[in-house]
Amino acid sequence: MNLTPFRLTAVLALALWAAPSIAAPEADAEQVRATTAKLIQQLVEQGVLTREKADALLAEMNKPSATPAPVRVPYMPDFMRKELKDEVQLDLAAQAAREGWAKAGSVPAWVRGLSWEGDVRTRYQFDNYAADNAFAFDYNETTRSRAFTQLNTTDDRRRFRVRARAGLNARLDEHWSAGIRLTTGSTSNPISSNQTQGNYGNRFTAAFDRAYIRARRGDVSAVLGRFGNPWFGTDLVWANDLGFDGMSLQWSPSFTPSVQGFVTLAAMPLQEVEYSTRDKWLYGLQVGATQPASADGLGLKIGLGYYHYANIVGEVNATNSTEKDYTAAPFLQKGNTLVNISGFRQNTVDPKPLMALASDFHLINLTTQLDFAAGTGKRVVLTGDYVRNIGFDRAAVSERMGEDVAPETTGYQLRAAYGTAEVKSTHDWQVYFAYKRLERDAVLDAYTDGDFRLGGTDAKGYILGGSYGLGKNTAVSLRYFSGDAISGPQLAIDVVQLDLNVRF
């Protein structure tokens, strides 16, 4: 703050007037004298005072005071107080801008309703294939190219991968909110946001995987658009990165002070077909209850769901027709019973393959989770998940396939975890073990976990893993998957994943 000669003179006068009468500790008096001496020196340097007058003032100031006078507050004219106040406010505003702080009222209400969230994960992945694995088809590439394409089943693979997500949530008032999120990945794989590195230096693909509006009234909420998985469950049925289009309605009544129920109802379009009224849909209903765990108490959560897929079974085309092409599956992993719906084309040796699901999928899913304390700051979490496809019709599937197809329609997963409830701080840790068995037509192979045996059904095996906190919201994790076929051709794949994840 620059002071003019007039201000220096005014301040000096006030200081000289107040200095002899300060009833304060000696240290404070000495500080006032030192400050006044500096002011006098500045007046001399600016030519306001002569050296002789300055020496006289210093001598007067340093005279000992016999009896401390009462503290007097010097009068300051209004214009001086206003000027000094304005300068202080400007200094504070500049400091607030530099350091990023400000009073609450200076931030608009709509800005305070916004919140950012996201994460970045880097991964090293090793895919180890058994030497005696059988031949298998890549049905996604087969559908795209309309020629049978082989899936890699023998050559080990090492790769670095990245997943980055950034979301913006807006709370408009107590009833309305909205959200959007960008993520890496592709627009052809609905279950993974991973981006494999090594694309000759090219940029990553990014797309919106969240765009929704949410309304809430009391214990009822509704969401429309594209949103995260609304179901309580594990990756046995739904892959962790999977999102849904459509609408979801949830009611969360409180049964007791410690027990809360939930009812979730959803209608989700899977594929809109322009030239047909038989669009593909997923309808779901889940009911359950939860008792949150206390620091040293028991937590329990249970959910029973029914998921009904509509119009997803393939229909074989008539000869040289493409009318039923829309009934093919847009995305597959591996495992489900498939039928070639391509009609024979003239002047070709073989029909161009177009693969579709041979079975309906109407799933009954029961998930339970038990959570209890096991030592200071440590917990044990036991999870069980069971699914059965009651939509499999043996006669209908066998007719489509031209041979008898036995039902393989159940799956389950058992998982035990020990450690801190969440790995979000330095030295937090957790280890876990799981066993999974998922028969051929137990679930839609397109939507189940894509890491265990590199995705799909007709798989059994175990999972070992652990995570360790390196800092706030920063963790490293290691997972090992060992999966094999249940009844299909031999296909054993072990997967190792080493991750570094940062959340913000």
N, C-alpha and C positions, 0 to 999 in steps of 0.2 A: 504494500500500500504506500504510494508516494504522498508526502506531506509538503504543502506549499509553505513559504516563509510565514504567511499569516497563521496557518495552522500550527506551525512550530512555535510561534510566539504565544499563541493562545494556550497550547498545551504546557509550555514552559511556565507561564504565569500560574496556571492551575497547580502544576507540580510544586512550584516554590511556595504557593499559598498553603498547600496541603501538607508538604513534607514536615515542617516543624511541629505540626499538631497531630501527627499520627500516633495514636496510642496502640502500639503493636509490638510484637517481639523485636529484639534488636536486629535480627537477621532481615526482617521485612523492611525496617528503616534503612538499613545499609543498601538494600536492593533499590529502594526509591532514590537514595542519594546517587547511586551509580547511574541509574537511568537518567536522572536530571542532568548530571554532568555530561552525559553523551549528547543530550539535547542542546545544552549550551555550546558544546564544541561544534555541532552542526550549524548553529546560528552564526558562530564566528566564521566558519568556513564559507557560508553563503553570504557573508558581508552584512548580516542583519545586526550583529553586535561587534563592537570593537574588542580587542583583546583586553583592554583595561577594564571595560564594563563587565566582561565575562569573569575576570579574576575577582572583581568585587562581588559579583553574584555568588561565585563559588565559596568565597570567604564567608559571606552571610549565611549560606546554606550549611556550612560545616560548623557553625557556632553551636556549642552544646546547649541543650534545652534543659533548664532546671526542673521544670515540672511538666510532664506530658499534658498537653491540652486535650480536651474531648475530641473525638473523631468528628470531623465536619465533612459533609458531602458537598463538593463545590458545585455551584450552579453552572450548567452548560446551556447555552442558547439553543432554542428549538432547531434552528437551521443547521447547527453543528451536529446535534444529535441525529437529525435525519440523514445528513450526509454520511456520518460514520456508520449508521445503521444500514444504509443502502450499500455501502462498500463492503461491510461484513456479509450481507446477504449475497452479494455477487461472488465474494470469495467462497462462501459455503456452497453455492450452486455449482461453481466451477469444480470444487473438490468432489461434490456428489457425482457429477458427470464423469470425472476421472476415475473414481473408486467404485462406481456402480451402486451407490446407495441413495435413497431419497425417502421422504416421508410417504406414508401409505396413501395419502390423499392425492399425491402427485401422479399416481399411476391410474389410468382410466379403468373403470369397472370391467369393461369387456376384455381388457388385457389380463386382469387378475383371474378371469375365468378360463384362460388358456393354459395348457400344460403340455410339455414335450416329454416323450419317452422314446427309448430305442435301445439298440444293442448292436455290437459288432463282434462276430465270432470268426476266428481263423482256425482252420482244421488241417491236420495231416491225416490222411486215410490210406490204409493198406488193405486191399482186397486179395485174399488168398484162396485160390480155387484148388479143389482136390484134383489129383492127376487123373482119376478114373471117372470124372464127371461125364455125363451123357450129353449128346447133342440137344440143343433147345432153340426155340424160335424167339426172335425179338418181335413180338406182335405189334408193338407201336410202329416200328419201322415197316413191318409187313403191310399194315393198313395204309401207311403214308405212300409207300412205293408201289403197292399192289403186286408185290413179289415176295415170296417167302425169304426172310432174312434171318441169318443165324445170330443168336445171342452169344456173347463171349462166356464160355464156361470153363476155360482151361488156362488162360493167360493172366497171371497175377498183375495187379494194377496198383500203382502208387500215385497219389495226387494230392495237391494242396487246394483247399477250398475256402471260400469266404461267404459269410452270410451277414448282411447289413440291413437293419430295419430302423426306420425313423417314423414316429407317429405323432400326430397333433390331436389333442382332445380339447373340446370346447364345451364348457358348462354354461349354458345360457341362463338358466335359473334353476329353481329346485325341481322342476319337472322335465326340462328339455336339455338334451346334450347331443353332441355329434362327434364323430371322429374320422380321421383318415390316416392311412399309413402307407409308406413306400417301402418296398423290399427288393432285394436282389432276387435272382432266379430266372425262370422262364415262364412264358405264357402257355406252354404245352404240358407242364408237369405240375399238377395241383397240390402235391404233397411235399414239395421241397423248395426252400428258398436258397439253397446252396448254389454258388457260382464257382465252377472249377477253373482254377488258374492255369495259364498256359495256352491262351488263345491268341498267341503271336502278338502280345501287347495290346490287344483290342480292349475296349471298355466293357464294363459289366452292363448287363441288361437290368433295368429297374421297372417295376410296375406297381400299381396300387393293389394291395391285397386287403385293405380295409377302407370302407366308405359307407358310413351308416348314420342313422338318426335314432336316438333312443328317447323314449318317453317313460316317465315314472310317476305313479300315483300311489302313495302308501307302500304296500308290499307287493304291488303289481308293476311289472315293467315290460315294455315291448321294444323290439329293435327291428329296423327295416334297412335293407341295403346289402352290403357285404360285411360280414362280421366274423369274429372268432368262434371256435367250437363252443356251443352252449351246453353240451352234454357233460356230465360227470362220468369219467371213464379213464381208460388207459390207451396206449397205442395198439392194443390188440385189435380194436375195431377202427379207431380213427388215428391217423398219423398226427404227430405233434404240430406240424406246420400247416395243417389243413384249415382252410376257411370255407365259409358257406355263403351262398346267395340266398335271398328270400326274406323271411320274416320269422321271428321267434317271440313267444309270449311266455313270461315266467311269473309265477305266483309263489311268494315265500312267506307263508304264515308261520307264526310262532306258536308252538304247542305248549311249551313251558318256558320259563326264563332261560333255560340252558339248551333247549331242543328246538330246532327250526326245521320246518319242512320245506320242500320245493316241488313244484310242478312245472315242467317245461314242455311246451307244445310248439312245434315248428313245421313250416311248409317251405321247402327249398327246391327251386327249379334246378335241374341238372343240365338239361339241354332243351332249348327252344327250337322247334322244328317248323320252318316256314311253311312247308307244303303239307302239313299234317296237323290234326288236332291231338295226336298222341305224343305230346311233349313228355319228356322224362322228368320225374319228380322224386323227391325223398320227403316223406312225412314221418314225423317222430313224436313220441310222447314218452316222457320220463318222469317218474315220481320217486321221491326219496326223502330222507331226513338226515340231519347232521347235528352232532353235539361237539362243538369246538373243544379242543384240548386246552386245559389250563397248564400253567408252568409245571405242576407236578401231578396233573390229573390225566384222565383217560379221554381220548377223543375218538369218535366213531362217525362214519359216514357211509350211507348205503343208498344205492340208486338202482331202480328197475326200469328198463327202457324197452320200448318196442319201436323198431325202425322199418318202415315199409317203403320199398322202392317200387315205383310204378312205371310201366312201359319200357323196361330196360332189356327184356328178352329179345334176342335177334329173330328176325323173320327172313326166311330164305327167299331170294328173288326168283321170279319166274325166268324162264330161259330168255337170255338176251335183254333182261330188264334191269333197271337200276332203281326201281320204285322203292324198294325196301332198304336201300343203302343207309338211310338215316338210322336204322335200328342197330347198326354196328356200334361197338364200344369206342368212344373217342379217346379213351386212355386206359391202358392195361399195364399191370406189372407182370405177374406170372402166377399160375396156379389154378385159376377158375376153369371150369369146363367150358370150352369154346366150340362154336360151330361156324363153318364157312358158309356165309349167306350169299356168296357171289353166284349169279346165274351164269351158265355156260355161254360164252361168246362165240359166235361163228368165226371161222378162220383163225382160231387159236388152238394150240395143243391142249392147254390146261386153262381152266377158268382163273381169272385174276383173283387171288384170295382176298377176302374181306371178313374179318373175324368178329364174332358177336357172342354175347353171353347165352348159354344154353339153359340156364336156370333162373327162376325168380329168386329174389332175396327179401325175405321178411324175417327180421332178426329179433330174437329175444335176448336181452343183455342184462346180466346182473353183476354189479360191481360193489365191493365192500372194502373199507379201509379202516384199520385200527391203528391208533396212535397213542403211545404211552411213554412216560419218562423212564430213562434208564441211565441214571447217573447225572452228575451236575452238568446242566446245559445240554445233555444228550437225550435223544429220543429214538425209539424204535417204531418204524412204520411198516405195517404188514398190509399188503394189498392183494386182493383176489378178484379176478375178472373172468366171467364165463359168458360165452355166446353160443347160440344155436340158431341155425337157419331153418325155420319151419316152412319156408316157401319152396323148398326143393321138392319137386314132384317127380318121382323116379320114372313113372310111365311116360310123362311128357318129355323129360330130358332124354330118355332112351330113344324115343321116337325121333327126336330131332337129330340125335347123333347116329342113328342107324345101328345101334348096339346097346346092350344093357349097361347102364351106368349106376353103380351102387352109390347110395348116399354117403358122403363124407362131409358132415355139416356141423360139427361142433369144434369149439376151440376154448382154450383157457390160458391164463397166465397167473403165476404166483410170484410175488416179489417181496423181498425183505430188505429194509434199509436201516442203517444205524449211523448216528452222528448228530450234528446240529440240524435243526429243522430246515434252515435255509443257509446256503453257502453265500453270504453277502458281505462278510467282513474278514479281515486278516486272521488267519489261522482257523477259520471255520472249516469243517470237513465232514464228509459223508461218504460211506461205502454202501454198496448194494449188490444183491444177487437176485436173478430172476430166471424162471423156467417158463418157456412158452411152447404151446402146441396148437397149431392152427390148421385144421383140415382143409381140403381142397375147396369146398364150396361153403365154408362156414361164414365167411364175410365176403364182401366185394373186394377183390384183390387190389383194385385201383386206389382204395382209400386207407388201407392198413399201413403200418410202419414200413418205411422204405430203407431202413438200415439193417434190420435183422434179415440175414441171408439175402441182402440187397433187395428186399421188398417182396410182397406177394404172399400167397397162401401155400398149402401143402408143405408146411415147414414146421420143424421142431428143433429145440435146442435150448441153450442157456446164454445168459448175459451176465457179465461181471463189470463193475464200474466203480469209480470213485471220483470225488471232486475235492479241491483244496482251495481255500481263499488266499489270494496273494495281496489283496488290498480291498478297499471299499468297492463293492460291486464288481470285483475282478477275481476271476477264478480260473483254474486250470483243471481239466477233467480228462480221464482216460477210460475208454470203454472197449470191451472185447465181446464180440458176438460170435457164437458158434452155432451154425444152423445146417440142417440136413433135410432131405426130402422125407415125407411120410410114406406115400404110396406111389408117387410118380417116379419117373426116371431119376437115376442117381444125380444129385446136384448138391454138393456140400461146399459151403462158402464160409470162411472165417473172415471177420472184419475187425480191424483195429482202428480206433479213432482217438486222436490226441487233440484236444481243443483248448484254446485260450479265448475266454469270453469276457467282454466288458459291457456293463449295462449303464445306462444314464437316463 
